[in-house]
């Protein structure tokens, strides 16, 4: 007996819209990935030891409302959000400057997926870097929580260096 599974809708995303640079050519895009792994026990320890000080220093009011709404183990959800904040900073290549953890917010969409919302200095950094799309994936299982963030940045179209450094004009021949 052959088993025929019902056809599921395709999960393939439509191609991104073409964006054009100042010269009318398609703007080039680059992707930068940030990832982080957090031990749930460390977040649980911080939660137990520092409670309000830890929570209000690291998480926004909306993040806390979601994670502390009577869930069995809020540390797992907080750890996933902390991993997403770290992964976002890695994707933005934010290394040395101190940042307010609350300037990177994980917001839950109505469909259940999450998005990264930037505030303050981190938002300004993303604008300087021409990052206009951030995608996040988070997970937690057992002792660990993880997140991956992909930053999509636009680049201005440029001629390759080899074309700029041409010594002989195009069409000119030596005799």
N, C-alpha and C positions, 0 to 999 in steps of 0.2 A: 504494500500500500504506500503510495507516494503521499508525503505530507507537503501540503502547499501552505506556505505562510502568507498571511494577508500582506499586501503591499503597503509598506509604510511610506509616508511622505519623505522626500529627500531632505537631508539636513545640510545640503550644500548651500553655502551662502552665495548670493548674487555677487558679481564682481563689484569692487568699490567704484564709486563714480570717478571719472577722470577729472583731475584737477589740472589747471593750466598755469604755467608760470608767466612771467612778464613778456616772454618772447612768443607766446602762443603755443609752445611745446608742452607736452605733458610733464608735470612736475615729478621728479623722482622721489620715491619713498624709501625709507629704511626702517627696519624693525630692530628694536633693542629689547632683550629679554632680561628680566630680573626674577630670581627665585629665592625662596627662603624656607627653611625647615625649623620649626619651633617645638621644643619639648613641652607638652601640655603640663607636666609636673612643675616646670619652672614658672609658668603663668599661675598655676594654682597656688604655689608658694608665695609669689608676689601678691596675689589676691588675699591670701590669708594673713600675710605679714603687714602689708601696707594699706589694704582695703581701699578706702576713699582716696587717699593720696595717689595711689597707683592708678586707680580707675579714672580719676579726673585729669590726670596728667597725660594719659596715653589715649583715651577713647573719647569720642564725641558723645553727646547726650543721646543721639539717635542710635549709635552703636550699642551703648549701654542699655537702652530701652529694649533692643532686640535680644541681646545676649543674657540679660538678667530678668527676663519675663517669666520666671518660674521654671526654667528648663532644668532638667536633671543634673546636668554638668555644664555650667556656664564657662568653665575654664577652657573647654574644647573650642567653643565658638569665639571666645576672646583670643585664644592662641592663633586661630586661623586668621582673624583680623589683624593681629600683630604681624603675622607672617606676610600678609598682603601689604601692610605698610612698609615693611622692610624691603619686600620685593619691588615695590613701586620706587623707593629711593634708589635701589640698585639699577632699575631700568632707566632712571633719570640720571644715573651716574653721579649721584649726590654723595660725595665722600667726606669732605672735611667740615663743612658748615653744620652747626647745630641747628636742628629743626624742631618745631613744635609738632609732636606726634599727631596732634589733632588736626593738623593741616592736610593730612592724608586721611580721607574718610571712606570707609566701605559702606555703601548704601545698597539696601536690598530693593530690587525692582518689584513691581506688582506680579510679574511672572515667576518670581522666586530666584532669578539670577541676581548677581551682584555687579556693581559698578564702582569704579574709583572716582571720587570727587575730590578735587584739590582746592585748597584755600591758601591765602596769604603768600608767604615766600616760596613755597613749593609750587604754587600755581604760576607765580612770576618766573620761576626757573623753567617750568615746562614751556611757557610762552617763549622765553629766550631761546630754548632749544628747538623750537618749532614742533613740539609734540602736540598733536591735536587729537589723538585717539589713545586711550589706555584700556586694555582688556585684561580681566582678571579671572583666574580660576583658583578656587580654594578647596581644600579637603582636610578632613581630620579622621584618623583611625587609630584607636588604641592610644599609644603614648605620644603620638606626634600629630602636628598640624602642618600643612604646607600650603604655599601659594606660589603661583606663577603669574607675572605681569608682563604683558607685551606692550611696549610703547611704540607707536607708529609716528614717525616724524617725516615732515616734508623737507626736501632739499631743493634748492634752486638748481635749475638745469645749467650745466656748464659744459663747455667743450672739453674733451679729454686733453690732458697736458701735451700729448704727442701732436695734436692738431695745432695747439697754440705755439709750440716751439718750432714750427716748420720754417726752415731757413730759405727755401726756394718757394716763391709764390706758386700757387697752383696754376698749372698751365704753362709755366715758364720752363724753357729747356736750355740746357747748356750747349754751346757750340764747340 
